[in-house]
Amino acid sequence: MGKKKRLKLERAQQAALAQKAEKLPLSKGVIVFGILLIFTSLEHMLKLSAQKPLYFDAYKYMPEWFVEVRYAFSWFLRFAGLTAGIGLLARQEFARKLAFAIGAFTVLTVYWKHPVHAVQLHTQYLDKQIGYLLSMTGTGVTFTSVAPIAAVVLMINDIIFWGIFFFFFTRPLVKGQFKPSA
């Protein structure tokens, strides 16, 4: 098959998928992922705005300019996540691709997203604020003592979430629910 015929066939298939997408109900998985992206983005925006001093304290071992850049980029990712979530619910292909970009970036930089040192600093804060709850168990466990495990769990959580997202949103029936980008 020639290149022109193949391109023509692909365009016809895309047009058929677009027509089919408008008739298909939005799958529950797309709705769940869209709502999760919206909710987590809004939650993190609230945390970023309400707990800015705590954020800077958790990364105080880094140069201040770098923490400023990291903080600004965190806001950017939250707006991108909110946009992707809303776009997924509106069946926009650009939103699916944006979510893929966010997910790929998160998986590739997961070690820097949840650095063990920052988690340890945060757990020291937790020990001061609510550590008495763990001391009531009599086990000697503190938030700080489980910080490395917590950091690994946070990393695994991100990798699993985005792995499921990648798998789900590359399925032909799911891709078919989105309007092709113009």
PEBELPE-V957132 format. One record per residue. SS is DSSP state (h for helix, s for strand, l for the rest). PHI is phi in radians with two decimals (NA if undefined). NEAR is the number of other C-alpha atoms within 8 Angstrom. Layout:
# PEBELPE-V957132
SS;PHI;NEAR + SS;PHI;NEAR
This chain:
# PEBELPE-V957132
l;NA;4 + l;-1.25;5 + h;-1.10;6 + h;-1.17;6 + h;-1.14;8 + h;-1.10;9 + h;-1.10;8 + h;-1.12;8 + h;-1.12;8 + h;-1.09;8 + h;-1.11;8 + h;-1.14;8 + h;-1.14;8 + h;-1.11;9 + h;-1.14;8 + h;-1.15;8 + h;-1.13;10 + h;-1.09;13 + h;-1.15;8 + h;-1.17;10 + h;-1.07;12 + h;-1.19;9 + h;-1.55;6 + l;-1.29;7 + l;-1.25;6 + l;-1.16;9 + l;-1.19;7 + h;-1.06;6 + h;-1.09;7 + h;-1.12;11 + h;-1.10;11 + h;-1.08;8 + h;-1.12;10 + h;-1.06;14 + h;-1.15;11 + h;-1.06;9 + h;-1.12;12 + h;-1.13;14 + h;-1.08;8 + h;-1.16;8 + h;-1.13;12 + h;-1.13;10 + h;-1.06;8 + h;-1.19;9 + h;-1.08;10 + h;-1.09;8 + h;-1.11;9 + h;-1.07;11 + h;-1.39;7 + h;-1.44;6 + l;-2.13;8 + h;-1.00;9 + h;-1.06;6 + h;-1.14;7 + h;-1.04;9 + h;-1.17;9 + h;-1.19;8 + h;-1.14;11 + l;-1.97;9 + l;-1.15;9 + l;-1.34;5 + l;-1.67;7 + l;-1.03;7 + h;-1.03;7 + h;-1.08;6 + h;-1.20;8 + h;-1.14;12 + h;-1.07;8 + h;-1.12;8 + h;-1.07;8 + h;-1.11;9 + h;-1.11;8 + h;-1.19;8 + h;-1.06;8 + h;-1.09;10 + h;-1.00;8 + h;-1.12;9 + h;-1.18;12 + h;-1.14;9 + h;-1.12;10 + h;-1.13;13 + h;-1.11;12 + h;-1.07;10 + h;-1.12;15 + h;-1.08;16 + h;-1.13;12 + h;-1.12;14 + h;-1.08;14 + h;-1.18;12 + l;-1.65;6 + l;1.10;11 + s;-1.61;13 + h;-1.07;12 + h;-1.04;8 + h;-1.22;14 + h;-1.09;12 + h;-1.21;8 + h;-1.09;10 + h;-1.10;11 + h;-1.06;9 + h;-1.11;8 + h;-1.08;11 + h;-1.11;9 + h;-1.10;9 + h;-1.08;8 + h;-1.09;10 + h;-1.13;10 + h;-1.23;6 + l;-2.06;8 + h;-1.03;11 + h;-1.11;7 + h;-1.46;6 + h;-1.26;7 + l;-2.18;11 + l;-1.16;9 + h;-1.00;9 + h;-1.07;6 + h;-1.16;10 + h;-1.12;14 + h;-1.10;11 + h;-1.11;11 + h;-1.16;9 + h;-1.23;11 + h;-1.11;10 + h;-1.09;8 + h;-1.10;10 + h;-1.06;12 + h;-1.21;7 + h;-1.42;7 + h;-2.34;8 + h;-1.09;11 + h;-1.03;8 + h;-1.12;7 + h;-1.27;13 + h;-1.16;11 + l;-1.20;6 + l;-1.33;7 + l;1.32;7 + l;-1.57;6 + l;1.43;7 + l;-1.36;9 + l;-2.15;10 + l;-1.06;12 + h;-1.13;10 + h;-1.19;7 + h;-1.87;9 + h;-1.00;12 + h;-1.06;10 + h;-1.14;7 + h;-1.07;9 + h;-1.09;12 + h;-1.14;8 + h;-1.09;8 + h;-1.06;9 + h;-1.12;11 + h;-1.09;8 + h;-1.00;8 + h;-1.08;11 + h;-1.12;10 + h;-1.15;8 + h;-0.99;8 + h;-1.26;11 + h;-1.09;8 + h;-1.12;8 + h;-1.03;9 + h;-1.03;9 + h;-1.08;8 + h;-1.13;9 + h;-1.43;9 + l;-1.79;8 + l;-1.20;8 + h;-0.97;6 + h;-1.19;6 + h;-1.32;12 + h;-1.01;9 + l;-1.17;11 + l;-1.44;14 + l;-1.86;11 + s;-1.27;11 + l;-1.05;8 + l;-1.15;6 + l;-1.32;2
